[in-house]
Amino acid sequence: MSSRSERAAAASASAEARTALRLTRGISATWWYVALAIVLFELTIVLLLMAALVEGEFSGLASAVVGVGGVLWWLSTLPPTLAYRHRTEATPLVIWRRHLPAFLIAVAYGVAAAAVTGVWVVGVLPLIQVVMLLNWPPGVRSRVVLAATVLLVALAVIDLRVTLAASDGSNWIQLLVLAAMLPVITVSSLWWWDVLVALDRARASEAKLAATQERLRLATDVHDLQGHHLQVVALQLELAERLMPRDPEAGLEQLRAARVSVDDARQGTRDLATRFRSVPLRDELANAVDLLRAAGTRAEAEVHPDASLAPASTLGPVIRETTTNVLRHGGGRWARLSLTRADGSWRYEISNDVAGDAPESTGGAGLDGIARRAAEADGELEVRHEVETFTVVVTVPTEGRRAG
């Protein structure tokens, strides 16, 4: 029994670890989507600027200077962008060793690009983008991005009416539109990452709170159980001590009663530990499927929506035992598990392929134990051994029918 509980605990811990790993990988993948969206948007603007220079018949030297400077500016924004992943509320607004190189490159590139093209947006945009990547507080960031967007839109209008009035190139128009959108795209992507981090922290806090509440509930139950029984035992022993000199038989009777109370306390503690070690049946089935799949078996499970109402104390060990039987004696190709409810009863069924060298009779201590558990719950065990399929069906009544 203890080894079975240990296997169940190990399977549950393995399932929780896999779930946590998938969640961690999902959060990491989301971050890379966020960072990739920002850096690709910046790179698109640099490529559009180079295409506009080529279209505007600028000199090769000017185009090369602006193009190389744009790539350098783009590379300088990568460290602050990637470092934003580990931002916390205590992170300062500016981390000079990380932001100062980006500031200097942005200023130099903006001055050179503006001098070559005469376009104000091209000169201002690099510095604005570095400012967007600072660790702004949430309330301040929205006002900063609004001011930056208004400034870029105003400069774009000036460029279109003055510097680019005689130009009919579509690349310049696309460049100005994307430049005006860059602060909003950057800040909205970072805001989405902040929301995801906040949700993940809330999930972790909720899990810790649930664990703390569960520990408090366990401590309360143990205190109430042991406190009651120990108080009774103390009174019985005190009474036995008083009666022993005058009436030894009555004193011995109190000692026997104290021993019974100790047994009751021990059984109550065992039942309490069993109740807290129990795993929900939905998780039991999920663990069984994961365990079978890990062994190379194509496994699937069907679970009733109200599976939490099924008798876990009876069906939980049955699920673990039948899963072990499939691993030991099954053919290893496929297995199907189901937990359904019909006619006031819960029906657990597991079917699997039969190994080529399996004997005709597959009975044994495992099935005997399952039959005994089913009988204790007023249920039934059905075993079907067909040519290529072995099926175990356990049917137990609902709590209402058992009480009736």
C-alpha positions in Angstrom: 0.0 0.0 0.0 2.8 2.4 0.9 4.6 1.7 -2.4 1.4 2.3 -4.3 1.0 5.7 -2.5 4.6 6.5 -3.3 4.0 5.7 -7.0 0.9 8.0 -7.0 2.8 10.8 -5.2 5.7 10.4 -7.7 3.3 10.5 -10.7 1.5 13.5 -9.3 4.8 15.3 -8.7 5.9 14.4 -12.2 2.7 15.8 -13.7 3.1 19.0 -11.7 6.7 19.4 -12.8 5.7 18.9 -16.5 2.9 21.4 -16.2 5.2 24.0 -14.6 7.8 23.3 -17.3 5.2 23.9 -20.1 4.0 27.1 -18.4 7.6 28.3 -18.1 8.3 27.5 -21.7 5.1 29.3 -22.7 6.0 32.4 -20.8 9.5 32.4 -22.3 8.1 31.9 -25.8 5.7 34.9 -25.3 8.6 37.1 -24.3 10.5 36.2 -27.4 7.4 37.0 -29.5 7.3 40.4 -27.8 11.0 41.2 -28.3 10.9 39.9 -31.9 8.0 42.2 -32.7 9.9 45.3 -31.5 13.2 44.6 -33.1 11.6 43.5 -36.4 9.6 46.8 -36.5 12.8 48.8 -35.9 14.6 46.8 -38.6 11.7 47.4 -41.1 12.1 51.1 -40.5 15.8 51.0 -41.2 15.3 49.0 -44.4 12.5 51.4 -45.6 14.9 54.4 -45.0 17.6 52.7 -47.1 15.0 52.0 -49.8 13.8 55.7 -49.7 17.4 56.9 -50.1 18.0 54.6 -53.1 14.7 55.8 -54.6 15.6 59.4 -54.0 18.8 59.0 -55.8 21.0 60.0 -52.9 24.7 59.4 -53.3 26.2 56.0 -52.6 28.3 57.3 -49.7 25.3 59.0 -48.0 23.2 55.9 -48.4 26.0 53.7 -47.0 26.5 56.0 -44.0 22.8 56.1 -43.2 22.4 52.4 -43.7 25.4 51.4 -41.6 24.3 53.9 -38.9 20.8 52.5 -39.0 22.1 48.9 -38.4 24.3 50.1 -35.5 21.3 52.0 -34.0 19.2 48.8 -34.3 21.9 46.7 -32.7 22.2 49.2 -29.8 18.5 48.9 -29.0 18.8 45.1 -28.6 20.4 45.1 -25.0 17.8 47.4 -23.4 15.0 45.5 -25.2 16.2 42.1 -24.1 17.0 43.3 -20.5 13.4 44.5 -20.1 12.4 40.9 -19.5 13.9 41.0 -16.0 12.5 44.4 -15.1 10.9 44.7 -11.7 9.2 47.6 -9.8 12.5 48.3 -8.1 14.4 48.7 -11.3 15.6 52.3 -11.8 14.4 54.4 -14.7 17.8 54.5 -16.4 20.6 51.9 -16.1 23.5 53.8 -17.5 25.7 50.9 -18.4 22.9 49.6 -20.5 21.2 52.7 -21.8 24.1 55.1 -22.3 25.6 53.4 -25.4 22.1 53.3 -26.9 21.6 57.0 -26.2 25.0 58.0 -27.7 24.5 55.9 -30.9 20.9 57.2 -31.2 22.0 60.8 -31.0 24.9 60.4 -33.5 22.8 58.4 -35.9 19.9 60.9 -35.7 22.2 63.9 -36.4 23.9 62.1 -39.3 20.6 60.8 -40.9 18.9 64.2 -40.5 21.9 66.0 -42.1 21.9 63.6 -45.1 18.1 63.4 -45.7 16.9 66.7 -44.2 13.9 64.7 -42.7 13.1 65.6 -39.1 11.4 62.3 -38.3 14.6 60.4 -39.2 16.7 62.6 -36.9 14.4 62.4 -33.9 13.1 58.8 -34.1 16.2 56.9 -32.9 16.4 58.9 -29.6 12.6 58.6 -29.0 12.9 54.8 -29.4 15.6 54.6 -26.8 13.5 56.7 -24.5 10.6 54.3 -25.0 12.8 51.4 -23.8 13.5 53.0 -20.4 11.9 51.5 -17.3 9.0 53.9 -17.1 6.4 53.5 -14.4 3.0 52.4 -15.8 1.3 55.7 -15.3 4.1 57.8 -16.7 4.8 55.6 -19.7 1.3 56.3 -21.3 1.9 60.1 -21.1 5.4 59.7 -22.6 4.3 57.6 -25.5 1.4 60.0 -26.2 3.8 63.0 -26.3 6.3 61.1 -28.5 3.6 60.1 -30.9 2.2 63.6 -31.2 5.7 65.0 -31.8 6.4 62.4 -34.5 3.1 63.1 -36.2 3.7 66.8 -36.2 7.3 66.4 -37.6 5.9 64.0 -40.3 3.4 66.7 -41.4 6.2 69.2 -41.6 8.4 66.9 -43.5 5.7 66.1 -46.0 4.9 69.7 -46.6 8.5 71.1 -46.7 11.3 68.6 -47.2 9.4 65.9 -49.1 6.9 68.2 -50.9 8.6 67.6 -54.2 9.1 63.9 -53.6 6.5 61.3 -54.8 8.2 58.3 -53.4 5.9 55.8 -51.5 8.8 54.6 -49.3 9.0 57.9 -47.6 5.2 57.9 -46.8 5.4 54.3 -45.4 8.5 55.3 -43.4 6.8 58.3 -41.8 3.7 56.2 -41.0 5.7 53.4 -39.4 7.9 55.9 -37.5 4.8 57.5 -36.0 3.6 54.0 -35.0 6.9 52.8 -33.5 6.4 54.3 -29.9 2.9 52.8 -29.7 4.0 49.4 -31.0 6.9 49.3 -28.6 5.1 50.4 -25.5 2.0 48.2 -26.2 4.3 45.1 -26.6 6.1 45.9 -23.4 2.8 46.5 -21.7 1.5 43.1 -22.8 4.7 41.5 -21.3 4.1 43.4 -18.0 0.5 42.1 -17.9 1.7 38.5 -18.5 4.3 38.8 -15.7 1.7 40.2 -13.4 -0.6 37.3 -14.1 2.2 34.8 -13.6 3.1 36.4 -10.3 -0.6 36.3 -9.3 -0.8 32.6 -10.2 2.3 31.9 -8.1 0.9 33.9 -5.2 -2.4 32.1 -5.5 -0.7 28.7 -5.5 1.3 29.7 -2.4 -1.8 30.9 -0.6 -3.6 27.7 -1.5 -0.7 25.6 -0.1 -0.7 27.8 3.1 -4.4 27.4 3.6 -4.1 23.7 3.1 -1.4 23.5 5.7 -3.4 25.5 8.1 -6.4 23.3 7.6 -4.3 20.2 8.1 -2.8 21.7 11.3 -6.3 22.5 12.5 -7.6 19.0 11.8 -4.6 17.4 13.5 -4.9 19.7 16.5 -8.6 19.0 16.9 -8.2 15.2 16.4 -5.2 14.7 18.7 -6.3 17.3 21.2 -9.6 15.5 21.7 -8.2 12.0 22.0 -5.3 13.0 24.2 -7.6 14.8 26.6 -9.8 11.7 26.8 -6.7 9.5 27.4 -5.4 11.8 30.1 -8.7 11.7 31.9 -8.9 7.9 31.7 -5.4 7.4 32.9 -6.0 9.8 35.8 -9.1 8.0 36.7 -7.3 4.6 36.5 -4.6 6.0 38.8 -7.2 6.9 41.4 -9.1 3.7 41.2 -6.2 1.3 41.1 -5.5 1.3 45.0 -9.2 0.8 45.9 -10.7 -1.1 42.9 -8.0 -2.7 40.7 -10.6 -4.2 38.3 -12.1 -0.8 37.6 -8.7 0.7 37.1 -7.8 -1.9 34.6 -11.0 -1.2 32.8 -10.0 2.4 32.5 -6.6 1.4 31.2 -8.3 -0.7 28.5 -10.5 2.2 27.6 -7.4 4.4 27.3 -5.8 1.9 25.0 -8.9 1.9 22.8 -8.8 5.7 22.7 -5.2 5.6 21.6 -6.1 3.2 18.8 -8.9 5.5 17.8 -6.5 8.4 17.7 -4.0 6.4 15.6 -6.8 5.3 13.2 -8.1 8.9 12.9 -4.6 10.2 12.2 -4.1 7.5 9.5 -7.5 8.4 7.9 -6.6 12.0 8.0 -3.3 11.4 6.3 -5.0 9.2 3.7 -7.5 12.0 3.0 -4.8 14.6 2.5 -2.7 12.3 0.3 -5.7 11.6 -2.0 -5.4 12.9 -5.6 -8.5 14.1 -7.6 -9.6 11.5 -10.0 -9.2 13.8 -13.0 -5.5 14.2 -12.0 -5.2 10.4 -11.4 -6.4 9.7 -14.9 -4.1 12.4 -16.4 -1.2 11.0 -14.5 -2.1 7.5 -15.8 -2.2 8.7 -19.4 1.1 10.6 -19.0 2.7 7.5 -17.4 1.5 5.2 -20.3 2.6 7.7 -22.9 6.0 8.0 -21.3 6.3 4.2 -21.7 5.5 4.5 -25.4 1.8 3.5 -25.3 -0.7 5.5 -27.3 -3.1 6.4 -24.4 -6.2 8.5 -24.2 -8.8 9.2 -21.5 -12.4 10.2 -21.3 -13.4 11.9 -18.0 -16.9 12.9 -16.9 -17.3 16.7 -16.1 -18.4 15.8 -12.6 -15.5 13.5 -11.9 -14.8 15.3 -8.6 -17.9 13.8 -7.2 -16.8 10.2 -7.7 -15.4 8.2 -4.8 -11.7 9.0 -5.0 -10.8 6.8 -2.1 -12.0 3.7 -4.0 -11.3 4.5 -7.6 -8.0 6.3 -7.1 -6.1 3.1 -6.1 -8.0 1.2 -8.8 -6.7 3.6 -11.4 -3.2 3.2 -10.2 -3.3 -0.6 -9.9 -4.8 -1.0 -13.4 -2.3 1.3 -14.9 0.5 -0.7 -13.4 -1.1 -3.9 -14.8 -1.1 -2.4 -18.3 2.5 -1.4 -18.0 3.5 -4.9 -16.8 1.3 -7.2 -18.8 -0.1 -5.1 -21.7 1.0 -5.1 -25.3 2.3 -1.6 -25.1 0.7 -0.2 -28.2 -2.5 1.4 -27.0 -4.7 1.9 -24.0 -8.1 3.7 -23.4 -9.3 4.9 -20.0 -12.7 6.3 -19.2 -14.6 7.5 -16.1 -18.3 7.9 -16.8 -21.5 8.3 -14.8 -24.8 6.5 -15.6 -27.8 5.1 -13.7 -26.6 6.4 -10.3 -23.2 4.7 -10.6 -19.7 5.6 -11.5 -18.1 3.4 -14.2 -14.3 3.2 -14.6 -13.1 1.2 -17.6 -9.6 0.6 -19.0 -8.9 -1.3 -22.1 -5.5 -2.2 -23.6 -4.0 -4.5 -26.2 -2.8 -7.9 -25.1 0.9 -8.9 -25.2 1.7 -11.6 -27.7 3.0 -13.9 -25.0 0.4 -13.1 -22.4 -1.3 -16.2 -20.8 -5.0 -16.8 -21.2 -5.7 -16.2 -17.5 -4.7 -12.7 -16.4 -6.0 -12.9 -12.9 -3.8 -12.4 -9.8 -3.3 -10.5 -6.7 -3.8 -7.2 -8.5 -7.3 -8.0 -9.8 -8.1 -9.6 -6.4 -7.2 -6.4 -4.7 -9.4 -4.4 -7.2 -12.3 -6.8 -6.6 -11.9 -6.3 -2.8 -11.9 -2.6 -3.1 -15.0 -2.6 -5.4 -16.8 -4.9 -2.9 -16.0 -2.7 0.0 -17.7 0.2 -1.9 -20.7 -2.0 -2.8 -19.5 -2.1 -6.4 -18.6 -4.7 -9.0 -15.6 -5.8 -11.0 -15.9 -7.0 -14.6 -12.9 -8.5 -16.5 -13.1 -9.2 -20.2 -10.3 -11.0 -22.0 -10.9 -11.0 -25.7 -8.5 -12.1 -28.5 -6.5 -8.8 -28.7 -8.1 -6.7 -26.0 -8.1 -6.9 -22.2 -10.7 -4.8 -20.4 -11.3 -4.1 -16.7 -14.5 -2.4 -15.6 -15.2 -1.2 -12.1 -18.7 0.1 -11.2 -19.4 1.7 -7.9 -22.6 3.4 -6.7 -22.7 7.1 -6.0 -22.5 8.3 -2.5 -26.3 8.9 -2.4 -27.1 5.3 -3.5 -24.6 3.9 -0.9 -26.2 6.0 1.8 -29.6 4.8 0.8 
